[in-house]
Structures are given as C-alpha cells and as structure tokens.
C-alpha cells in the first residue's frame, strides 16, 4: 500500500464525521432523527437554550468544512474564531469553502507527489465529474491544465488571512459579491462526446493528479452546475439538488448525518425548499468531498 494511502486512511479514521459513523454533533442531528414527518431540514435543529442557534449552527458547519474538505481537525482557536466570526457576520459557506480550497495548506498538498489519488478514487472522480459536465447544454472542455495543482500563493497578488496558523486562507467575501467561478458556459465546446468518450478523456487527463486536486475540481464543477440551474430558476436548482441528493444517498457512503443517506427524493426536495441557496451548495460540496474521501480510503 502506498505511504500516502496509509496516511490518508489513518488521518480520516481519526476524524469523526468524515468516514466513520460518529455524528457531527448533537446539534445537527437531534431534531432530524426525532422528526416523524421525514421532512426536517438537516441544518434545522433544536439547540441548547443557552446557545445562540445561528452561532452554534455555523460552528458545527465550520467544523465539518475542516474535516471534510481539508481532512484535519481545527486546532487553532484564533483561526477557527476568525472564520466563525466571518460566518456570523454574513460570509457565505461557499466563500469560506473557496478560501479553504485555495489555502496554503491545500496548495502544498496538491503539489505533494505523495498525495496522488489511487485508481479507485480516480474512477469515482471521473464518474462524478462526467455526471456534472453532462448537465450543460454544451459539454465544457477540460484539459491537462485542469489537473495541475494550484501554484503557491503570491502575497503580492492575493489578500490572505492574518490568522497565526499554517492554514493561511484567503478571506471570504460577502455572499452578494462573491463570484468564485467563471460562467459555466465560458469554456463550452460545440461537439457532444458520448459518456464513454468523456470518461476516457477525463481518466487520461486526471490520472496521476493529487486527490486534493480532484476534490477541488469536483467541488468547482458542482458549484458551476448549481449556478447554471439557478440561472434557469430557483425551482430548477432545487429539483436538481433533490435528484442529486437521492442518487448520492444510495452509494453507501457515510455523509455524516443519517438523513443525508435518505433515498427518498421528495424528502430532499422538501428540505431544499426550506433553506438558503448557500446551504444547498454546501450539501452538494459535502457529498462530493465525502465520496472521494471514501474512495481514497477504500482504494488504498
């Protein structure tokens, strides 16, 4: 077994809520599991009377971001507090997520040859990516450039967090102004390859890439698909999410909460109707990252 695969398994096995069955917290699960209607939102839980609900929810979601995206437990209280304050003041989960996937830690991992994805993870990534690409009217073009790790942060070109930690992250912007990606149709091609052709091409492009690169790329395209359908309508985006969530639920992956594995499409559609676009985006990102985390562990 390659050394990185061994390390990745040990790392993830130590993180509750990533690949094991331990719940993220009582806060995020208590009301969900006691709901008799089956339509309670994953983030809409009862909270202790002495804790502000929004602050508690944001803290739990931020903890999940650390574990699922970066595969680490938050250790620096000041750093964690800075991110939590950003969320409490209105920063989006999408903005924080993009800060994580563009952090110094992420970039170093992508450039580390020991983080190469194993064949199982490559296969899962390709199938998930092709599912996303085929949502567009014209399938976007990806090249070998897309499989390269992010370059090191240039402090002269990018504003970075002042948190005193090895996890230096670009600051999230306010939800209304945060535009992380180009238009989904910006790099479209006129030809429409078959699924088999597309899977073969993506396998050639991304074989040998870091699993952290795969996680970032998959997250980017998940967000692009959501943006594409949101431009069509709010209802269309929620319909797509419901189909996506129900399909993911049948893959046998631990998504951190029992009701994320609910295969009933209408349950996920009803939940999506009750929550913000931002929370839907995180639910998509969370599933995509966990699917790849599980594949890297299983394939090691």
C-alpha positions in Angstrom: 0.0 0.0 0.0 1.5 3.4 -0.9 2.6 5.5 2.1 0.2 8.3 1.3 -2.8 6.0 1.2 -1.8 4.6 4.6 -1.5 8.1 6.0 -4.8 9.2 4.4 -6.6 6.2 6.0 -5.2 6.9 9.4 -5.9 10.6 9.1 -9.5 10.2 8.1 -10.2 7.4 10.6 -9.3 9.8 13.3 -11.8 12.4 12.2 -15.4 11.9 13.5 -18.0 12.5 10.8 -15.7 12.0 7.8 -15.6 8.3 7.1 -16.9 6.8 10.4 -20.4 6.6 11.7 -19.9 9.1 14.5 -22.3 12.1 14.2 -21.0 15.6 13.6 -22.7 16.8 16.8 -25.9 16.5 18.8 -26.8 20.0 17.5 -27.0 18.9 13.8 -28.7 15.6 14.4 -31.1 15.6 17.4 -34.2 17.1 15.8 -33.5 15.4 12.4 -33.6 11.9 14.0 -36.7 12.7 16.1 -38.7 14.0 13.2 -41.7 11.9 12.4 -42.5 13.7 9.1 -39.3 12.9 7.4 -39.1 16.5 6.0 -37.0 18.2 8.7 -34.0 20.1 7.3 -30.5 18.7 8.1 -29.5 22.1 9.5 -32.7 23.0 11.3 -32.2 21.5 14.8 -33.1 22.2 18.3 -30.3 23.8 20.3 -29.4 24.2 24.0 -31.3 27.2 25.4 -28.0 29.0 26.4 -26.5 28.9 22.8 -27.4 31.2 20.0 -28.8 28.9 17.3 -27.0 30.6 14.3 -23.7 30.7 16.1 -23.9 27.1 17.1 -25.0 26.0 13.6 -22.2 28.0 12.0 -19.6 26.4 14.4 -20.8 22.9 13.5 -20.8 23.6 9.8 -17.3 25.1 10.0 -16.0 22.1 11.9 -17.4 19.9 9.1 -15.7 22.0 6.5 -12.3 21.5 8.2 -12.8 17.7 8.4 -14.4 17.0 5.0 -12.5 19.4 2.8 -9.1 19.6 4.4 -9.2 16.3 6.4 -8.0 18.0 9.6 -9.5 18.9 12.9 -9.4 22.6 13.7 -6.6 23.2 16.2 -6.1 26.9 16.3 -8.8 28.6 18.4 -8.0 32.1 17.0 -8.1 30.9 13.4 -11.4 29.0 14.0 -12.8 32.0 15.7 -11.9 34.3 12.8 -13.7 32.0 10.3 -16.7 31.7 12.7 -16.9 35.4 13.1 -16.9 35.8 9.3 -19.8 33.3 9.0 -21.7 35.0 11.8 -21.3 38.4 10.1 -22.8 37.1 6.9 -20.0 35.5 4.9 -21.2 32.6 2.8 -20.3 28.9 3.3 -19.3 29.0 -0.4 -16.9 31.8 0.3 -15.3 30.0 3.2 -15.1 26.8 1.2 -13.3 28.5 -1.6 -10.9 30.0 1.0 -10.2 26.5 2.2 -9.6 25.1 -1.2 -7.2 27.9 -2.1 -5.3 27.9 1.2 -1.6 27.4 1.6 -2.2 24.0 3.1 -4.4 22.9 0.2 -1.8 24.1 -2.4 1.0 22.3 -0.6 -1.0 19.1 -0.5 -1.8 19.3 -4.2 1.8 19.8 -5.1 2.9 16.8 -2.9 3.6 13.7 -5.0 2.7 11.6 -2.0 -1.0 12.7 -2.3 -1.6 11.0 -5.7 -5.1 9.7 -6.0 -5.4 5.9 -6.2 -7.2 4.2 -9.1 -10.5 3.8 -7.2 -10.6 7.5 -6.4 -9.8 8.3 -10.0 -12.7 6.2 -11.2 -15.1 7.7 -8.7 -13.9 11.2 -9.6 -14.3 10.6 -13.3 -17.9 9.3 -13.0 -18.9 12.1 -10.7 -17.3 14.7 -12.9 -18.9 13.4 -16.1 -22.3 13.4 -14.4 -21.8 17.1 -13.7 -20.4 18.0 -17.1 -23.3 16.4 -18.8 -25.7 18.8 -17.1 -24.7 21.5 -19.5 -26.3 22.1 -22.9 -22.8 22.0 -24.4 -20.2 19.9 -22.5 -17.4 22.1 -21.2 -13.8 21.4 -22.4 -11.3 20.4 -19.8 -7.5 20.0 -20.5 -4.4 18.7 -18.7 -4.1 22.2 -17.2 -7.1 21.5 -15.1 -5.3 18.6 -13.4 -2.4 20.6 -12.3 -2.0 21.6 -8.7 -2.7 25.2 -7.7 0.5 27.3 -7.6 1.8 28.8 -4.4 0.0 31.9 -3.1 1.7 35.2 -4.1 1.3 37.6 -1.2 1.8 40.5 -3.6 -1.2 39.4 -5.7 -3.6 37.9 -3.1 -5.0 39.1 0.2 -4.5 36.4 2.8 -5.9 35.8 6.3 -3.9 37.2 9.2 -4.7 34.2 11.3 -1.4 33.0 13.0 -1.5 29.4 11.6 -0.1 27.1 9.0 -3.6 27.2 7.4 -3.4 30.6 5.7 -6.6 31.2 3.9 -7.8 34.0 1.6 -10.6 36.0 3.3 -14.2 35.2 2.2 -16.2 37.9 0.7 -19.8 38.8 1.4 -22.4 36.5 -0.2 -23.7 39.0 -2.7 -20.3 39.9 -4.1 -18.6 36.6 -4.0 -18.1 35.3 -7.6 -15.7 32.3 -7.3 -16.0 30.8 -10.8 -16.5 31.9 -14.4 -19.7 31.3 -16.2 -20.4 27.6 -16.8 -20.7 28.1 -20.5 -17.5 30.1 -20.8 -15.4 27.1 -22.0 -18.0 25.1 -23.8 -17.3 23.2 -27.0 -19.7 22.6 -29.9 -19.2 18.9 -30.1 -21.0 16.5 -27.8 -18.9 13.4 -27.0 -20.5 10.2 -25.7 -20.3 9.4 -22.0 -17.8 6.7 -22.7 -15.6 9.1 -24.7 -15.8 11.7 -22.0 -15.0 9.3 -19.2 -12.0 8.0 -21.1 -10.7 11.6 -21.7 -11.2 12.6 -18.1 -9.3 9.5 -17.0 -6.3 10.4 -19.2 -6.3 14.0 -18.0 -6.6 13.4 -14.3 -4.7 10.1 -13.8 -1.7 10.9 -11.6 -3.3 14.0 -10.0 -3.5 14.6 -6.3 -6.7 13.5 -4.5 -6.9 17.1 -3.2 -6.8 18.4 -6.7 -9.6 16.0 -7.6 -11.6 17.2 -4.6 -11.2 20.8 -5.5 -12.0 20.3 -9.2 -15.1 18.3 -8.4 -16.3 20.9 -6.0 -15.8 23.7 -8.6 -17.9 21.9 -11.1 -20.6 21.0 -8.5 -20.9 24.8 -7.8 -21.0 25.6 -11.5 -23.8 23.1 -12.1 -25.8 24.7 -9.3 -25.1 28.2 -10.7 -26.2 27.0 -14.2 -29.5 25.7 -12.9 -30.0 28.6 -10.6 -29.9 30.9 -13.6 -32.7 28.8 -15.1 -34.8 29.2 -11.9 -34.8 28.7 -8.2 -37.1 25.7 -8.6 -34.9 24.1 -11.2 -31.8 24.3 -8.9 -33.8 22.7 -6.1 -35.1 20.0 -8.3 -31.6 19.1 -9.5 -30.4 19.1 -5.9 -33.1 16.7 -4.9 -32.2 14.3 -7.7 -28.5 14.6 -6.8 -29.0 14.0 -3.1 -31.2 11.0 -3.6 -28.8 9.4 -6.0 -25.8 10.0 -3.7 -27.8 8.5 -0.8 -27.8 5.1 -2.5 -24.0 5.0 -2.8 -23.3 3.6 0.7 -21.1 6.4 1.7 -21.2 7.9 5.2 -22.2 11.5 4.7 -22.0 12.4 8.4 -25.7 12.6 9.1 -28.2 9.7 8.9 -30.8 11.7 6.9 -28.2 12.6 4.2 -28.5 8.9 3.3 -32.3 9.1 2.9 -33.0 7.8 -0.7 -36.4 9.5 -0.9 -36.2 12.3 -3.5 -39.1 14.2 -2.1 -37.5 14.4 1.3 -34.5 16.2 -0.2 -36.8 18.4 -2.3 -38.9 19.5 0.7 -35.7 20.2 2.7 -34.3 22.3 -0.2 -37.5 24.4 -0.2 -36.9 25.5 3.4 -33.2 26.5 3.2 -30.9 29.1 1.5 -29.1 28.5 -1.7 -25.8 28.7 0.3 -26.8 25.7 2.4 -27.8 23.7 -0.6 -24.3 24.5 -2.1 -22.6 23.1 0.9 -24.7 20.0 0.9 -23.6 19.3 -2.6 -19.9 20.0 -1.8 -20.1 17.9 1.3 -21.3 14.9 -0.6 -18.8 15.2 -3.4 -15.9 15.5 -1.0 -17.0 12.6 1.2 -17.5 10.4 -1.9 -13.8 11.0 -2.9 -12.6 10.7 0.7 -14.2 7.3 1.0 -12.9 6.1 -2.4 -9.3 7.1 -1.5 -9.5 5.2 1.8 -11.2 2.1 0.2 -8.8 2.1 -2.7 -5.7 2.3 -0.5 
